[in-house]
Amino acid sequence: MNYGYIKVATAIPSVKVGDCAFNLQETEQMIVRAEGQGVEVIVFPELSLTGYTCQDLFRQQLLVDAAEQSVLMLLDFTRQLDIIAIVGAPVQVGTILLNCAVVIQKGEVLAIIPKTYLPNYSEFYEKRWFASAQDLHPTEILFAGSRTFVSAQPIVFRTYTGATFGIELCEDVWAPEPPSTKLTLAGADIIFNLSASDELIGKNAYLHQLLSQQSARTMSGYVYASSGFGESTQDVVYGGNALIYENGKCIAESERFSFEPQMVISQIDYEKLRAERRNNTTFVNAQRTGYSDNSIRFIDCHSITPDDFQLMRDVDPTPFIPQTNDMKASCEEIFNIQVAGLAKRLVHTNCKTVVIGISGGLDSTLALLVCIKTFDKLKLARKGIIGVTMPGFGTTDRTYTNAMQLMQSLGVTIKEISIKDSVIQHFKDIDHDINVHDVTYENGQARERTQILMDLSNKYNGMVIGTGDLSELALGWATYNGDHMSMYGVNVSIPKTLIKYLVQYVAESGVDETSRLTLLDIIDTPISPELIPADEDGNIKQKTEDLVGPYVLHDFFLYYVLRCGFRPQKIFMLAKKAFGDDSEYPFDDATIEKWLKTFLRRFFSQQFKRSCLPDGPKVGSVSLSPRGDWRMPSDANSTLWLKDTPTLNL
């Protein structure tokens, strides 16, 4: 099982311009190295067997013949190898010469791909020596000892392990309509580009933007190999770019201006790319036009002996947290989305008062901060924010103090309403023993608090702001018609792991010292609904993560279930990598398995709570709103997913 990954390489070999024998030797060495590391496909720069900068030497038959002889020798060299090698060479077809990618596996030329767009401006003069694929009539030629069909027809290759790929050459991707667009719409998961792009000030940044955009637009992997140090001659300098992109993100790259040969290896998750495409109806619709059934040629690559799979890519243990160099900007953007959503609801309803329960925990703190920012932006008095603390049987001095101090320092209206007497009366009414700390005991308190908030909102002509987050919704860790309900839920698509970062951001962004210290202590407080009495020392006894599992694990599971649709086996494999011994959050395999099964059971059984969620702003790429990203039957069965979860024999 390769879990939908393919290992690819992009190589920048040492090159001597016009010395095919030397270039062949360097190519063979890199192929052997890649084969030894389990690479399935390796790509080399444009015209790698001759050198790109041969100029009028391409008119010399000796050079063209030497390139063909090099391919013939490469076929013999690779006869016992599994790896697919894509090399660059000039190929003569009748009276024209083509700049081509030659695809080789197990001693056979699988295909020859001619370049479509030839640059003929500034320092480039390719039309002086080469013809375009558009000038080619489909022709069978004798090349490197074999009959080979050459045409401009797009080709999609299918590897033995299931991935598909296409090829374009250098300038092709700079064109307004790159061949890779058509290839990906035809089903290519990955594009390999053989390039020879010289270095100019600012060009490298544009190249990265170009490849990132093309990879993102086509939802593909993009593997790029461009000429290095050995190609530099006369007026042009080549810095060597070996780049690997996956859906717009650069996952591996070489060192620029290295004088040594380089090979960059990574794994591309083509299963994830396919999931993205399936979920994107725009991509699906684009496949309807642009080519007919016969316009694409498919070639099956040879069978190979698969290696034992080992994930070499790093896996982020907190995929919901933006991985940017400017976390401040990301936090501001998240707050702006929450604030804009709440502001629209307030303006639409002409509401100038909100009611929010403040517990001294993370979720209600973030919701309060969103309300503060919204009221400030709407130029409404903060006193219109009614913060209500409702101490109960499990409220500790720490959370109570933090709730009061935060409301005082932020200048909102404070109300303290104890729920103890009303809950005791309620337990008497329903004949429940107050000493039995079961789900009735817990949920009775949660619903009493929600009733207070709802009635206060009626009294003050306001609306109740929900505090529940995405992680709690995924696990169903909310009391139905208790904290589950509100009139607008500002945290509904914020996972627990991200909430800490947002509160931390506010604490460090210039608030008063009292608010800063309170926010930092809230971040350090154990997560708890505080529905069970504290221990003998007055500390929180009911810790959420002891009961349902670590939120860092559950958020990880949630991301890959919702965002990628991965099966549990793959999620488990990724989790082992993300939470290994060297991780910031280390967990052993048994712990990961335990909480993955817990997540799946709860995620399926608690859908009924998500089917009737109040409105709330979508912030990230994942949401559980029944009106947005997630539509799931409330009575779906989890058996299939639980069976797919690995069971460890420890």
N, C-alpha and C positions, 0 to 999 in steps of 0.2 A: 504493500500500500504506500503510495507516495503522497496521500492526503491532498492531491490536487496541485502539487508543486512540481516545477521543472527547474533543474539547475542549468544555468546558462553562463557563458563567459564572453567577454569582449576583450580582444587582445591587441596590443600595440607592439609588434615585434621590432627588432632592429632591422633596418632596411639600408641597402646600398642601391642607389638609383641605377637601374639598368643591369644589375647583377642578379639574374634569376636564380643561379645556383646558390648564392649566399642567402637570398630571400627564402628560397625553398627550405633550406636547412633550418633557418630561424622559425619558419612556420611549423615544420615538423616537430621541433623541440617543444613549441607551445602546445601543439595538439597532444603530444604525449603527456605533458604536465596536466593538461585539462582532463584527459582521459583518466589519469591516475587519481584525480580528485572527484570523479563521478559526474563530470560535466556532460550534459546530453547534447548541447548545441554550442558551438563556438564560432564567433564571427571575427573577421579580420578587416583591416581598412581597405579602402578603394584601391584597386590595381596593386594589391599588396605583393603580388609575385614579381612584378616588374619595377614597382615604384611608380607613384602618381606623376612625378614631375619629369618624366622622360621627354616631354615635348615632341619635337620632330623626330625623335628616335622611334616613335610609334609608327613612323612610315618605313622603318627598316624591317624587312621581312625576317631578318635574323632574330630580332627581339620578339616579334610575334610568335615565331616558331619556338623560340626558347621558352616562352610563357606556356605554350601548349605542351611542350616536353616536360615542364615542371608539373603541370597538372597530371600528366601521365605517370610521373614518378610518385606524385602524391597519392594517386589511386592505388598504386602498389603498396605504398607505405601504410595506408589506412585499411588494407584488405581484412586485417584481423581485429580492427578496432570498432567499437560500437558508436563512437562519437560522430556527430554530424558536423562537418567543417564547411564554413562559407568563406571562400577566398575570392579575391579580386584579380581579374585578368582580362587582357584584350582578347577578343574572340573575332576571328575573321569569318564572315558569312558572305560568300560570293564576292561582290565588289565593294562591300562595306566592312568597316571595322567597328565593333561594338565594345563599349565599356561595360563589363559584365560581372555579375556575381555567379560563381560556380559552386554548386551545392554538391558535396561529396559525402558518401557514407559507404563503408565496407567495400572500398575499391570500385565504386560505381559513381558516375555522374548522375545524380538524381534529376538535375535541371540546370539550365543556364538562364539567368535573369538579366536581360539588357537594361541599361539605364534609360529612363524616359526623357528627363529634362536635363539638357546639357548647358551649363553656364557658359556664356560667351560675352562676358563684360568684365570691366576692370582688369584684374590680373588673370582671369580665366579665359582660355581659348580652346575649349574642348571640341567645338564644332570644326576646328581646323583638322582634327585627327579622327574624330568619332562621328558615327551616325546615331540618331535616336532610335529607340524602340519603335517609335511611330513611323520610322522609315523602313521598317523591316516587314517583309512578306514572310509568313510562316514557312520555314525551311528546315529540311532535315540535312544535317551536316555530319561529316566524319571529323570528330574532335577527340583528341587524346585516345585514339584507338577504338572508339565506339561511335555508333550511329546515335546522334542526339538531335532531338527536335527543338528548334529555337523559334520562339514567336514572342509577340508582345502580349499574349494572353496572360492575364494575372494568374498566379499560381498560389494555392494554399497547401502547405505541407502538413501532413498528419503524422506525429511521432508515435512510436510504439506504445508509449506510456499515456497517450491520450491528448497531449497538447497539440495545438495547431499554430502555424506561424507563416508569415509572409516576409517578403524582402523588398526593400527599395534602396536606392543608392544616392547618397549625398544630397545633391540639389533637388532630388525628388521631394524631400520633406519641406523644402523651402518654397515649393510651388503653391499657388492658390488652392489647387485641388490635388493633394499628394496621392500617389498610388496607394499609400497605406490606408487611406480612408475607405477606398473600395475593398481592399483586402480584409480589413477588420469587419466591414459590413457583410462580407462573404463568410465570416467565421474565424478569421485568424485571431488567436489570443495574443500573439506576440509579433512584433515587427523587428526585424534585424536590418540595420542600416550600415552599409559599408561607405565610409566617407573619407574625404581628404579636404578638410576645411582649414585654411591658414588662419593665423592669429592676427587680429587687429584690435585696437583699443575698443572695448565695449562689446565686441562680437561674442565673446564667451557668455556673457550674461544673457544676451539675446538668444543664443543657442539653447541655453538651459530653459528659457521661457518657451521657446519654440517646441522643444521636445516635451516639456511638461504639458503644454497645452494640447499637443497632438495626442499624447498618451491619455490625457484626461478626456478629451473630446471623443476619442474612439474607445475609451475604457479598455485600454490594452497595456501590455508590457511593451517597452521600447528599449531595444539593446543597440547601442551606438558605438561604433569603433572608428576613430579618425586618426589619420597619419600623425606620426610623432617626429622626434628629433632627426631621424635619418633622411626625411624628405626635404628638410630645409635646404634651399639652394637659391642662388641669385637673389631675387628680390622678395622671396616669400619665406616665412618661418612657420613651422608646424609645431604646435605645443603638445599634441597627443591628448585626445579626449576619449576615454573609455567610460561610458555612462550607461546606467541601467535604471529605467523608470518603470513604475507600476501605477497606473491610473493617476498620473500627474505628479507622483511623488518620486523623487530621486532616492533610490535605495542603495546605490553603490556608485562610486566614481573613482577615477584614477587621479594621480598627481600630475598636474600640468607642468610642462617644460622639464620633465624628467629626461635625463640622457640615457636611461636604462630601459630595456624592454619591460612592459607591464602587462599584467593580465588581471582583470577584475571579474570576480565570480560572485554570483548571488542566485537565490531561488526566487522565482516568480510564482505567485499564487494564482494560477489561471482559473481555479475553481471559484475564487472570490471575484475575479473579473467577470466570469460568466454569470454569477449571481447578480452583480451590479447591472449587467446588460439586461437580464431578464426582468429586473425590477424597474427598468427605465423604459417607459413606453415610447419615448422619443427615439431612442436607439432602435427599438423594435420597428417603429414606423419607418425609419430611414432605410431599413433593409428592404422595404417594398420596391424601391426604385433604384436605378443606377446600374443594374446589371441583370442579364437574363440568366436562365438556368445553365446555358451553355457557354457563358462568357467567362466563367471561372474554371480553371483546371485544378483538380485535386490530385496530389501525389502522396502515396503512403510510403513512409520511410521504413527501413528494414527493422526487423525485430532485434531486440537487445537483451542482455542479461541484466535485469535491474539490480542495483546495489541496495543494501539495507538502508532504509530511509533514516536520515538524521537531519533535523532542522538546523540550518546554519544561520538563519536570520534571527536577529533579536526580536523579542516580542514585548511590547509595552504592557506592563501590568495595569496601567490606568489609561485605557484607550479613550475614555471620555474627556480626559484633561488635554486641552490643546497643546500640541508640541510646537511651540513657536519661540522665537527669541525675544518676543515682546509679550510676556504674560499679562502685563498691565493693559495693553490694547485688547487682548482677548477678553479679559474680565470686564472691561468697559463695554465691549460689544455685547456681551451676555446681559449685563445690567440694562443696556439700552433697549434690548429686545423685551425684557421683562417690563421695564418702565413704560415703553410705548404701548404694550398690550394692555396694561392696567390703566394707563392714562386714557386710552380710547374708550374703555368700558366706563370709566368715571365721567368722561365728557358726554358720552352717548346717553347715560342715564341721568345726567345733571346731578351727580352725586358728589357731595363734598365731605362725606364722612365715611370712614372705613372702620371696621371692628376686627381685631385680630387677637387671637389667644397667644400670650407670650409665656413660654414655659421655661426659658433659660437654656433651651437646647438649640442645636444648629439650625433646624428647619425654620422654626418660628423667628429666629434671629435674622436669617436671610430674607424671609418674607417682610419683616419689619423694615429692614434696610431698603428693600425695593419700594415699600410704601413711602419711606422718607424721601428717597430720590424722586419718586413720582410727584409727591405733593410739592416738593421744592421746585420742580420743573414747571408744574402747573401754577406756581405762585399761590398755592393754598397754604393756610396756616397749619403747622404740624399738630396743633391741638385737635384738628379734625381726625387725627388718627387715634382711635381709642384702643389702647393696649390693655388687655385684660389678663391678669394673672389669677389662676384658679387653683390654689393649693388644695391637695387632696391627701389621701392616706399615704401616698408614696413620695410626696414632695420633700426634697431635702433642702437644708439651709443653703447649700451651694447654688442650686439652680434658682431657688426663690430670690436669693440676693442678687444673682446675676440678672435675672429678669427685671427686678425693680431698678437696679442701678442703670441698666441699659435704657430703659424707658425714661428715667429721670434725665440722664445725660443727653438724650436725643430730643427731649422737649415735647413728648407726646402726652396725651391725656391718659392718666393711669387709673385703672379700676382694679380693686382686689375683691374677689368674690370667692369665699371658701365654698367648696362643694360638699364638705363632709356631712353637714346636717341634712342636706337635701338627698344625698345618696343613701344615708342611713334610713331616712324615711322611705325612700324608694325600695330599699331592700326589705323593709317591713311590709310594704304594700304587696310585693311579689313573693313574700315568704322565703327570702334567701338568707342563709346564715352568714353573717358578716365575717365570720372566722374562716369561711371556706373561700380561699383565694383562687377561684377558678375563672373561666372566661366570662361568666356572668358578673363576677366581682370587678373584673378589669373593664369590660365593655360598658357596664353601668356608669362608671366614672367618665369614660370617654364621651358617651352620649349626653350625659348631663352637662358637660362642658360645651358641647356643640349646641345644645338647646339654649344655654345662656347666651352664647354668641349670637345665635339667630334672633333671639328675642330682643337683645340689645340693638341689633341692627334695625329691627322694626321700630324700636323706641326712638332711636336717633336718626331715623331716615337714612341709614347707611347700608353698606354691604359687607358681608363677612369675607375676609380674605383667607383662602386656604393656604396651609403651610406644607402639606404632604408633598414628598418628592418622588422622582421617577423610580428610585430603588425600592421604596416602600410599595409603590403600586405594582411593581413586578412581582414582589413576594406576597402581595396581599396583606402586608403588615400595616393594616389600618382597620379601624372599627367601622363596619358597614353602618352608614348613617350616623357615624360619629365624626372623628377627624377626617373620614373619607369624604365628607360633604362640605361644600362652601358655595359661595356665589361667584368666585373667581379664584382659581388656584395658580398663583404666580410661580410656584416651584414645580409644576407638574411634569416638566421635562428636564429637570436638573437632577442628575444622579448624586448620591450621597458623597461619592469621592470628589466631585467637583464643588459641592457646597462648601467644603472646608477651604478650598482655594479662594472662593469668592469672598468668604468672610475674612480670611486672612488678608486679601487684597484691600478690603475696606479698612481693616485695622492698621494697615501700613500706608494708607493713602492720605493721611492728614487729618483724621478725626481728633477730637479732644482726647487728652490723656486718660480720663476716666473711661470713656467709651473704648479706647484702644485696649486697656488692660482687661476690661470686661469681655471684649470680643476674644481676646487671646485665651482667657480662662474658659470661655464657652467652647472654643475649639478643643481644649484639652479635657473637657468633661466627657465621661463615658456616655455613649448614646443609650437613652432609655426613655420609655414612655412614662416611667415613674407611677405605675399603677399598683405596685406591690410595696408595702411598708419598707422603710430603710432598715439596714442592719443595726445591731446594737450600738455601733459607733456613729450612726447617723449618715452613713454613706449609701450611695445608690446600690441597691441589692439586685434589681432587675435590669440586667444589661442585655440590650437587644442582640448584640453580636454573639453572646453566649448561647442565645436561644435559636436564632435563625442562621447564624454564621457570619463571617467577616464580610463587610460590605465591599471591600476591595475585590474579593472573589466574585461576589454576586454581580457587581457591576461589570466585571470582566465577562462573565457568562452571558449577561444580558446583551452586551454589545455584540458578541459573536452570534447569538441566537437571532437577534432582531436585525442587525445591520448586514450580516453576511449569510444568515440561514444555514450555518454550518451544523453538521451532525455532531452529537455529543463526543464521539471518538476524536474528532479533530479538535474540538474545543478543549478536551482533556489534554491532548498532546501539546497544544499551544500554552495551556495553563502550566504544564510542567516546565516548559521553557521559561515562561514569564515569572514564575514564582519559585525558581530554583534556589539553591543554597546561596548564590551570589546576588540574589534579588534584594531590593529594599524591603520586600514583603515575602520572606521565605515560608513556604508551606511544603510539607511532604506529600507524596502521592496519595496516601490514604486520606489525608485531610481534604485534598482537592476533590477526590472521588466522593467523599461523604457530602460535601456541600454542593457539588454539582447535582447530585441526585436530589438533595433537598430543594435546590433551586427549581429543577424541572417539575417536581411534584407540586410545589407551591405555585409556580408560574401557571401551570395548567388548571389547578383547582380554584385559583382565585380570579379567573377571568371575569366572573360575574360582577366583581367590584369595579373593574375597568370599563365594563359595558355601559355604565351610567355615570361616567365622570362629569364633573362640571367643566366649564370652559377654562382654558389656560393657554399661555403662549408657548408655541413650539420654539425651542431654542437651538437644539442641536440636530444632528441627522437622524436621531432615533426618538420616537415618541410612541406612547401607548394609548393615545387618544383614539376612541372608537370612531371619531370623525376625521382622523388623519391617517397616520401610518399603519395602524394595527387593527385589523378586523379578525377576530377569532371567536369561534363558537364557545359559549360559556361551558358547554358540556363535552368539549373535546377530551380525548383520553390520552394520557401520557405514556402508556405502556410501550409504544414503539420507541420513544426517545429513551426511556429508562433501560430498555433492553440493549440499546446501542452504547450505553455508558459502560466503559470498562470496569470490570469487577476484579479487584486486586486480590491475589492470594498471598497475603502477608502473614 
